[in-house]
Amino acid sequence: MKMKFWNFRGIAVALLSAFAANAFAQTMADAQKAYVAGNWKEAAAAYEKACPTLADSAKTECYLWNVLALSQTGVTADFSKAGKRLDSLIAKTSPQNTIYSDLMMTKAQFQLYLGKHEKAAESLNHAIETAQPRQVTVLQKVCTAVQARVKNDILDSNCKKLNNPEAFAQAKPSAAVQPAAVTQPVVQTPEQVKPEPNPVKASAEPAKTVPEPATSTQKETWYLQLGAFGVKGNADLLVSNLKKRGITAKIEERPGETKTLYVVQTGDFDSKEKAIDFGAQKLAPLNVEFRAFARK
């Protein structure tokens, strides 16, 4: 079986810039050369050796290259291995991570090739919803291929936004949320993220003119907000991925003037310190952003 992605070189160019800034072992350099030359088996084998030696922040991108190389060898077993590895990468990657869109874009291509057209449209919607401007050009090419095989109103709308950079940027309420920076102290991360369009207020109760003495029944609790999405499927996927890691999260719907946001939350915690400590220990290693909010 010969797998030919119409945009694998486009994804390669998009990812190459991310790798160029790092110092890689000779094996990695050999893998890149083999990939660009179209020596798929050689490239796949070289990535297999290089990826485990990289820092965690670079492994996902490396293994995506490996998936793309395996899918081109023309060997059925390699194609099957690539598909399973891609599913594993998606399961371990937060939608807030910038590589997530590349993974879902690739997933859409696999599904399209296998004749799963509706699934391909769904995956591509996830890819567009979580994409960054650098990914637009490749996404447009994938849109053309998927739209030629299936009619999906949501996908048509999302693909149309790609043709208008300003509309595309405005349609992404969570675009300001970035993966946690490894070199920054985790406790500072929540303050470095810009507020969502409809931030949660500290208390949903009306203000009282006369303060009441604090009692045990009025103890303040805290929760962590993990992301806000315009498509519920993306919020569901984050909740599902967290559940696989033993982290319970829920979705709060926030209707807006033009669209509804689906906000993923986890908690409650007795104090802000405990909330942030939980995020530092459980969420930061998964590259999941979090912000602490109080409620009573």
C-alpha positions as CSV (number, residue, x, y, z in Angstrom):
1,M,0.0,0.0,0.0
2,K,1.5,3.3,-1.0
3,M,0.4,6.3,1.1
4,K,0.8,9.7,-0.5
5,F,-0.2,12.8,1.5
6,W,-0.8,15.8,-0.7
7,N,0.7,18.1,1.9
8,F,3.3,16.0,3.8
9,R,6.0,18.4,2.5
10,G,3.9,21.3,3.7
11,I,3.8,19.9,7.2
12,A,7.5,19.1,7.0
13,V,8.3,22.8,6.2
14,A,6.0,23.9,9.0
15,L,7.8,21.7,11.5
16,L,11.3,22.2,10.2
17,S,11.6,25.7,11.7
18,A,10.7,24.4,15.1
19,F,13.5,21.8,14.9
20,A,16.1,24.1,13.4
21,A,16.4,26.1,16.7
22,N,17.6,23.0,18.6
23,A,20.8,21.1,18.7
24,F,20.2,17.6,17.5
25,A,22.3,14.5,17.4
26,Q,23.7,13.3,14.0
27,T,20.9,10.7,13.9
28,M,18.3,13.5,13.8
29,A,20.2,15.4,11.1
30,D,20.4,12.1,9.1
31,A,16.6,11.6,9.5
32,Q,15.8,15.1,8.2
33,K,18.0,14.6,5.2
34,A,16.5,11.2,4.4
35,Y,13.0,12.6,4.8
36,V,13.6,15.6,2.5
37,A,15.2,13.2,-0.1
38,G,12.1,10.9,0.0
39,N,14.0,8.0,1.5
40,W,11.1,7.0,3.8
41,K,12.4,3.8,5.3
42,E,15.7,5.3,6.1
43,A,14.1,8.4,7.6
44,A,11.6,6.4,9.7
45,A,14.4,4.3,11.1
46,A,16.5,7.4,12.0
47,Y,13.6,9.0,13.7
48,E,13.0,5.9,15.8
49,K,16.6,6.2,17.1
50,A,16.5,10.0,17.5
51,C,13.1,10.7,19.2
52,P,13.7,8.9,22.5
53,T,16.9,10.9,23.1
54,L,15.1,14.3,22.8
55,A,13.7,16.5,25.5
56,D,10.0,15.8,26.2
57,S,9.1,19.2,24.6
58,A,10.5,18.0,21.3
59,K,9.5,14.3,21.3
60,T,6.0,14.8,20.0
61,E,7.1,16.7,16.9
62,C,9.9,14.2,16.3
63,Y,7.4,11.3,16.4
64,L,5.1,13.1,14.1
65,W,7.9,13.2,11.5
66,N,8.3,9.5,12.2
67,V,4.6,8.9,11.5
68,L,4.8,10.8,8.2
69,A,7.8,8.8,7.1
70,L,6.3,5.5,8.0
71,S,3.1,6.3,6.1
72,Q,5.1,6.8,2.9
73,T,7.1,3.5,2.8
74,G,4.4,1.6,0.9
75,V,4.5,-1.2,3.6
76,T,1.1,-2.1,5.1
77,A,2.7,-2.8,8.5
78,D,4.4,0.5,8.5
79,F,1.2,2.3,7.7
80,S,-0.6,0.5,10.5
81,K,2.2,1.3,12.9
82,A,2.0,5.0,11.9
83,G,-1.7,5.2,12.5
84,K,-1.5,3.6,16.0
85,R,1.4,5.9,16.9
86,L,-0.5,9.0,15.7
87,D,-3.5,8.0,17.9
88,S,-1.2,7.6,20.8
89,L,0.4,11.0,20.3
90,I,-3.1,12.6,20.1
91,A,-4.2,11.0,23.3
92,K,-1.2,12.3,25.1
93,T,-1.3,15.9,23.7
94,S,-3.4,18.7,25.0
95,P,-5.4,20.7,22.5
96,Q,-3.7,23.8,24.0
97,N,-0.3,22.5,22.7
98,T,0.6,24.1,19.3
99,I,1.5,20.7,17.8
100,Y,-2.0,19.4,18.4
101,S,-3.4,21.0,15.3
102,D,-0.6,19.3,13.2
103,L,-1.6,15.9,14.8
104,M,-5.3,16.3,14.0
105,M,-4.5,17.6,10.5
106,T,-2.5,14.4,9.9
107,K,-5.3,12.3,11.4
108,A,-7.7,13.8,9.0
109,Q,-5.5,12.7,6.1
110,F,-5.3,9.1,7.4
111,Q,-9.1,9.0,7.8
112,L,-9.6,10.4,4.3
113,Y,-7.3,7.9,2.8
114,L,-9.2,5.0,4.6
115,G,-12.5,6.3,3.3
116,K,-13.7,7.6,6.7
117,H,-14.8,10.9,5.2
118,E,-17.0,12.1,8.1
119,K,-14.4,11.3,10.6
120,A,-11.8,13.2,8.5
121,A,-14.1,16.3,8.6
122,E,-14.4,16.0,12.4
123,S,-10.6,15.7,12.8
124,L,-10.0,18.7,10.5
125,N,-12.5,20.8,12.4
126,H,-10.4,20.0,15.6
127,A,-7.2,21.0,13.7
128,I,-8.6,24.3,12.5
129,E,-10.1,25.2,15.9
130,T,-6.7,24.8,17.6
131,A,-4.5,26.1,14.8
132,Q,-2.0,28.9,14.7
133,P,-1.5,31.3,11.8
134,R,1.6,29.4,10.6
135,Q,-0.6,26.4,9.9
136,V,-3.2,28.1,7.7
137,T,-1.6,27.4,4.3
138,V,-1.4,23.7,4.9
139,L,-4.8,23.6,6.4
140,Q,-6.3,25.2,3.3
141,K,-4.9,22.3,1.2
142,V,-6.3,19.7,3.5
143,C,-9.7,21.5,3.5
144,T,-9.8,21.3,-0.3
145,A,-9.2,17.6,-0.3
146,V,-11.7,16.8,2.5
147,Q,-14.4,19.1,1.2
148,A,-14.2,17.3,-2.2
149,R,-15.3,14.1,-0.4
150,V,-17.8,15.1,2.2
151,K,-20.4,17.8,2.9
152,N,-20.0,19.2,6.4
153,D,-21.4,22.7,7.2
154,I,-19.2,23.2,10.2
155,L,-16.1,22.3,8.2
156,D,-17.2,24.6,5.3
157,S,-17.5,27.5,7.7
158,N,-14.1,26.8,9.4
159,C,-12.4,26.4,6.0
160,K,-13.9,29.6,4.8
161,K,-12.4,31.4,7.8
162,L,-8.9,30.3,6.8
163,N,-9.2,32.5,3.7
164,N,-9.7,35.6,5.9
165,P,-6.8,35.9,8.4
166,E,-8.6,38.5,10.5
167,A,-11.8,36.5,10.8
168,F,-9.8,33.4,11.6
169,A,-8.0,35.1,14.5
170,Q,-11.2,36.6,15.8
171,A,-12.9,33.2,15.8
172,K,-10.4,31.7,18.2
173,P,-11.3,32.7,21.7
174,S,-8.6,30.6,23.3
175,A,-5.8,31.7,20.9
176,A,-4.0,33.6,23.7
177,V,-3.6,30.4,25.7
178,Q,-0.2,28.8,25.0
179,P,1.5,25.7,26.4
180,A,3.3,26.2,29.7
181,A,6.8,27.4,29.2
182,V,9.2,24.8,30.5
183,T,11.8,27.4,31.6
184,Q,9.3,29.6,33.5
185,P,8.3,28.9,37.1
186,V,5.0,27.1,37.1
187,V,3.5,29.2,39.8
188,Q,3.8,32.3,37.6
189,T,2.1,30.8,34.6
190,P,-1.6,31.7,35.5
191,E,-0.7,35.3,35.8
192,Q,1.0,35.3,32.4
193,V,-2.1,34.1,30.5
194,K,-4.4,36.8,29.1
195,P,-8.0,36.7,30.5
196,E,-10.7,34.9,28.5
197,P,-13.4,37.0,26.8
198,N,-15.8,36.2,29.6
199,P,-13.7,35.6,32.7
200,V,-15.3,33.9,35.7
201,K,-16.1,36.3,38.5
202,A,-14.8,35.6,42.0
203,S,-18.4,35.2,43.3
204,A,-21.7,34.7,41.6
205,E,-23.6,36.1,44.6
206,P,-24.8,39.8,44.8
207,A,-22.7,42.1,46.8
208,K,-23.9,42.7,50.4
209,T,-23.9,46.2,51.9
210,V,-23.0,44.9,55.3
211,P,-20.2,42.3,55.5
212,E,-21.1,39.1,57.4
213,P,-18.7,37.3,59.7
214,A,-17.0,34.4,58.0
215,T,-18.3,31.0,59.0
216,S,-17.4,27.4,58.2
217,T,-20.3,27.2,55.7
218,Q,-19.0,30.2,53.7
219,K,-15.5,28.9,53.2
220,E,-13.9,30.1,50.0
221,T,-12.9,27.4,47.5
222,W,-10.8,27.6,44.3
223,Y,-10.9,25.8,41.0
224,L,-8.6,25.7,37.9
225,Q,-9.7,26.8,34.5
226,L,-7.9,24.8,31.8
227,G,-9.1,26.2,28.5
228,A,-12.0,27.8,26.6
229,F,-13.1,26.4,23.3
230,G,-15.5,27.5,20.6
231,V,-16.2,23.9,19.6
232,K,-17.6,21.6,22.3
233,G,-15.8,18.6,20.7
234,N,-12.4,20.1,21.6
235,A,-13.5,20.7,25.2
236,D,-14.7,17.1,25.4
237,L,-11.4,15.8,24.0
238,L,-9.4,17.7,26.7
239,V,-11.7,16.3,29.4
240,S,-11.3,12.8,27.9
241,N,-7.5,13.1,27.7
242,L,-7.3,14.3,31.3
243,K,-9.5,11.5,32.5
244,K,-7.0,9.0,31.0
245,R,-4.4,10.6,33.3
246,G,-6.6,10.3,36.4
247,I,-7.7,14.0,36.4
248,T,-11.4,14.8,36.7
249,A,-12.6,17.8,34.8
250,K,-15.9,19.2,33.7
251,I,-17.3,21.6,31.1
252,E,-19.1,24.9,31.8
253,E,-21.1,26.4,28.9
254,R,-20.9,30.2,28.7
255,P,-23.3,31.7,26.1
256,G,-22.0,34.8,24.4
257,E,-23.4,37.3,21.9
258,T,-22.0,35.5,18.9
259,K,-21.1,32.1,20.1
260,T,-20.9,29.8,23.1
261,L,-17.7,29.0,24.9
262,Y,-17.1,25.6,26.5
263,V,-14.8,26.1,29.5
264,V,-12.9,23.2,31.0
265,Q,-12.4,23.3,34.8
266,T,-11.1,21.1,37.6
267,G,-11.5,21.5,41.3
268,D,-12.6,22.4,44.1
269,F,-9.5,23.3,46.2
270,D,-9.4,24.7,49.8
271,S,-7.0,27.5,48.8
272,K,-5.4,29.2,45.9
273,E,-2.1,27.7,46.9
274,K,-3.4,24.1,46.8
275,A,-5.1,24.8,43.4
276,I,-1.8,26.0,41.9
277,D,0.2,23.2,43.5
278,F,-2.2,20.7,41.9
279,G,-1.7,22.4,38.6
280,A,2.1,22.4,38.9
281,Q,2.2,18.7,39.8
282,K,-0.5,17.3,37.6
283,L,-1.1,19.7,34.7
284,A,2.2,21.4,33.9
285,P,3.9,18.1,33.0
286,L,1.1,17.6,30.4
287,N,1.6,21.1,28.9
288,V,-1.9,22.0,30.1
289,E,-2.4,25.7,31.0
290,F,-4.4,26.6,34.1
291,R,-5.7,29.7,35.8
292,A,-6.9,29.7,39.4
293,F,-10.3,31.3,40.3
294,A,-12.2,31.6,43.6
295,R,-15.8,30.8,44.3
296,K,-18.0,30.3,47.3
